[in-house]
């Protein structure tokens, strides 16, 4: 009796980040074929940024809750509230993805998430 050959597992390739919009290409024609004015483009894009900011704040609050749960579990098991190794992983990840400003952003997130348990 022969052993069946295992079927290799196919892992999908990571989804690339969307390319940033090129300056000057944001204007869309209105229903009459006339391009939007600069003021209209700015107002529309600012509303979009406001929406993104609201979502980001929600995600940060969610991250804070998850972090507090982890800290509680760590302290309950006799560990320390903060894991410096984990914080370094977060700093490295943000820095690799966003450069130097990413490090500052990660530091702010870590500060927010240490909170009071």
C-alpha positions as CSV (number, residue, x, y, z in Angstrom):
1,X,0.0,0.0,0.0
2,X,1.4,3.4,-0.9
3,X,1.1,6.6,1.0
4,X,-0.8,9.3,-0.9
5,X,1.4,12.3,-1.8
6,X,0.3,15.4,0.2
7,X,-1.2,18.2,-1.9
8,X,0.9,21.4,-1.6
9,X,-1.0,24.2,0.1
10,X,-1.4,27.3,-2.1
11,X,-0.8,30.5,-0.3
12,X,-2.2,33.6,-2.0
13,X,0.3,36.4,-2.7
14,X,-0.1,39.5,-0.5
15,X,-2.4,42.2,-1.8
16,X,-0.3,45.3,-2.7
17,X,-1.2,48.6,-1.2
18,X,-3.2,50.9,-3.5
19,X,-1.2,53.3,-5.5
20,X,-1.5,56.9,-4.3
21,X,-3.5,59.2,-6.5
22,X,-1.5,61.4,-8.8
23,X,-1.8,65.2,-8.1
24,X,-4.2,66.8,-10.4
25,X,-6.1,63.7,-11.4
26,X,-8.7,63.9,-8.7
27,X,-11.2,66.1,-10.5
28,X,-14.1,64.2,-12.0
29,X,-16.5,65.6,-14.5
30,X,-20.0,66.6,-13.3
31,X,-23.1,65.4,-15.0
32,X,-22.7,68.0,-17.7
33,X,-19.0,67.1,-18.6
34,X,-17.6,70.1,-16.8
35,X,-14.7,69.3,-14.5
36,X,-15.2,70.0,-10.8
37,X,-13.8,73.2,-9.5
38,X,-10.8,73.1,-7.2
39,X,-13.0,74.1,-4.3
40,X,-15.4,71.2,-5.0
41,X,-12.5,68.7,-5.2
42,X,-11.0,70.0,-2.0
43,X,-14.4,69.8,-0.2
44,X,-15.0,66.3,-1.4
45,X,-11.5,65.1,-0.5
46,X,-11.7,66.7,2.9
47,X,-15.0,64.9,3.6
48,X,-13.3,61.6,2.6
49,X,-10.3,62.4,4.9
50,X,-12.7,63.2,7.8
51,X,-14.4,59.8,7.2
52,X,-11.0,58.1,7.2
53,X,-10.0,59.9,10.4
54,X,-13.2,58.7,12.1
55,X,-12.5,55.1,11.0
56,X,-8.8,55.4,12.2
57,X,-9.9,56.7,15.6
58,X,-12.3,53.7,15.9
59,X,-9.5,51.3,15.0
60,X,-7.2,52.9,17.6
61,X,-9.9,52.5,20.3
62,X,-10.3,48.9,19.2
63,X,-6.6,48.4,19.5
64,X,-6.6,50.0,22.9
65,X,-9.2,47.5,24.1
66,X,-7.3,44.5,22.7
67,X,-4.1,45.7,24.3
68,X,-5.8,46.2,27.7
69,X,-7.1,42.6,27.5
70,X,-3.6,41.3,26.7
71,X,-2.0,43.3,29.5
72,X,-4.7,42.0,32.0
73,X,-4.0,38.4,30.9
74,X,-0.2,38.9,31.1
75,X,-0.5,40.4,34.7
76,X,-3.0,37.7,35.8
77,X,-0.4,35.0,34.8
78,X,2.3,36.8,36.8
79,X,3.9,38.6,33.9
80,X,4.6,42.3,33.3
81,X,2.0,44.6,31.9
82,X,4.3,45.8,29.1
83,X,6.3,43.5,26.7
84,X,9.3,45.4,25.5
85,X,10.1,42.8,22.8
86,X,6.5,43.1,21.4
87,X,6.8,46.9,21.5
88,X,10.0,46.7,19.4
89,X,8.2,44.4,16.9
90,X,5.5,47.1,16.5
91,X,8.1,49.9,16.1
92,X,10.0,47.9,13.5
93,X,6.8,47.1,11.6
94,X,5.6,50.7,11.5
95,X,9.1,52.0,10.6
96,X,9.4,49.5,7.8
97,X,6.0,50.4,6.3
98,X,6.0,54.2,6.8
99,X,9.6,55.2,7.4
100,X,10.7,57.5,10.2
101,X,7.3,59.0,10.7
102,X,6.0,55.5,11.2
103,X,8.2,55.2,14.3
104,X,6.6,58.3,15.8
105,X,3.1,57.0,15.0
106,X,3.9,53.6,16.6
107,X,5.3,55.3,19.7
108,X,2.0,57.3,20.0
109,X,-0.1,54.2,19.5
110,X,2.0,52.3,22.1
111,X,1.6,55.1,24.6
112,X,-2.2,55.2,24.0
113,X,-2.4,51.4,24.4
114,X,-0.4,51.1,27.6
115,X,-3.2,52.9,29.4
116,X,-4.4,51.9,32.8
117,X,-5.3,48.3,33.4
